[in-house]
């Protein structure tokens, strides 16, 4: 079992990277979101990994955080969804966006991932909905200082603003990104103010 690989980022391709660990190159499959957050080649990187074994291949899937890895592990427990499908979803959604989509039954956002149809999205919601709680989405506000760092979850007012936006017809993915953009600019703690600012962000 390979828990993580840590070394020099040697090469970045469309859906994989090569990490030089003491002179040994590990090819690691990564999502588009992970690629967008990687340092440049020649820099130090640490990827938490999942080792997939199939009849015709052995493959490492890599993630920049344990949170990314854990939700990936939950995803691939869904019947009919393998590691490639799980990675496809995490290429278009952050873990928090996916959690919120699952908790609100927003299959539309999940089907934005390539190769993920309505039936599998509904199965993801059905099989994983009870495995998340409000606590998964309430671990602090995104401040301006945090905006360029690893993603953080939202407080109650932020979550309430997202729920209001989804009630207005926006997808959970669109709503969460708008709220996060607002909270990255200034620290707002009132739901109504966050909602108004988020609506402007979406226009």
N, C-alpha and C positions, 0 to 999 in steps of 0.2 A: 504493500500500500504506500503510495507516494502522497504525503499530506500537503506538500508545497514544493515549489522549486524557487530558488533564490540565486540570482546571478546577473550577468551582463546581458542586456537585451541586444541580441546579435542581428535579428532580422524581423521585420514586420510585413506580413502579407495581408491579403484581404480578410481571411478568417482564421489566421494562425500566426504564431510567432515562434522564433527560435531563441531559447535562453541558454547562454553559455554558462554552465555550472562546473567550474574547475576544469575547463577544457573539454567537457562533454556537452554536446548540444542536444537540448530537449525541445522537440516540436510540441507545441501546446496549442490546441484549438481554443479560440477566444471569440467572444461576441463583438459586434460592431461597437457597442457601448464601451466595452473594455478597451478596445483599440483606441477609441477617442480619448481615453483617460491615461493612456500609457505614457511614460517618459520617452525621450528620444532614443534612438539606437545608440549603443555605447554606454547607456546609463544603467544603474543598478535597478533591478525590479524583483518583486516577490509576488508569485502567483499561487494562490491556494488551489489545489487541484482535485479533480475527480478522475479516477482511472476507470475507463470503460473497456470491457472485454466482450467482444462479439465473436461470432464464428469466423469472420474474415478479417478482423482488425483489432488492434489494441490502440487506444487513443487516450491522451490526456486532455482534459478540459480545464482551462485555467480562469481564475477570478481574482480581482484585486482585493476583495474583502471577504471575510467569512460569511457576511450577510448574503452576498451574491451567491456564494457556494451553497449555503443552506437552502435558499429558495430554489436553486437549481435542483438540489436533491429532492425537494418536495415535488417539484414539477414532474420529474421523471418517474415518480411513483404513479402518476396518472396513467391508466390503461390506454394504450395506443399512442403514447407520447414518449419518444426516445430522447437521448441526449441531444441529437441534432435539432429536434423540435424545441426542446427546452432552451437551447442556446439561441435559436431563432427568435424566440419570444423576448429573451433578455437583450437582444440586439436592438429592439425597438422600444422597450420599456425598462425603466429602472425597477429594482425590487420593490420600492415603496409604491410605485405606480401599479405594479402588478398586484401587490397585496390589496390595494384599494379597489382595483377592478374586480378582483375575486370577491371581496367583501360586499361590493355593491351590485354584483351580478352583471358587470359591464363587459359582455362578451365582444362587443364591437371593437374595443381597444385591443383585446387579445388577438382578434382575427387580423389586425394590421400586420402581424408577423408573417413573413413569407412561409407558405406551406401549412398555415394553421387555419382550418375551416371552422364554420360555425359549430359543427357537432363536437369537435375536439375542444373548442373554447367552452362550450356548455359543460362538457365533462370535467374540465379543469375547475370551473366554478363549483360544480356539484361535489367533486371529490375533495377539494381543498378548502372550501368555505369555512368549515368548522375547525380548521387547523390554525386560523388566525384570529386574533382578538384586537380590540381597540388599542391595547397596549403596544401592539406592533407598529402603530402609527403615531404614538404620542411620546416622543423622547426628546422634546426641545424644539425651539424655533430656529430657523435658519437666519443668522445675522449676516451683516455685510462682511464681517471677518471670516465667516464660515463659507461664504458663497463660492470661493474658489477651492474649497477643500472637499473631502469625501462627502457624499450626500448625507443629510440629517433628516430625521423624521419631523413631523409637524405637531404643533400643540393643538389644543382643542379649538381655538378660534380659526386656525388655519384649516383644520379638518372640516369644521362646520361650513367654511366658505367653499371648500371643494364640494361638499354635499349639495350646497345651494346651486353651484354652477352646474352640477350634473342634473339637478332637477330642472334647470333651464334648458337642458338639451345638449350640453357639452359632454364630451367623453371624459371619463375619469382621468385619462392621460392628459388631455388638453387642460382640464381644470387644475390638476396638480402642478403642471409646469407653469401655468399662469400665476398661481398662488406662490410658488417657490420664487418666481422671478420678482414678484412684488416684495416678498419678505427678504430677498437678497439686497434690495435697495434700501429698505428701512424697516425698523422693528415696529410692527403694528400688532397690537394685542386685542383690537376690537374686530369682531367678525364682520360687521357691516362695512367698516373702512377697508378691510382686506378684500371683501367682495367687490366693492366699487372699484378699487384699484385694479383688481384682477380682470374685471369686465373691460376696462380701458386697455389692459394688456392684450386682451383677446380680439380687440377691434382692429 
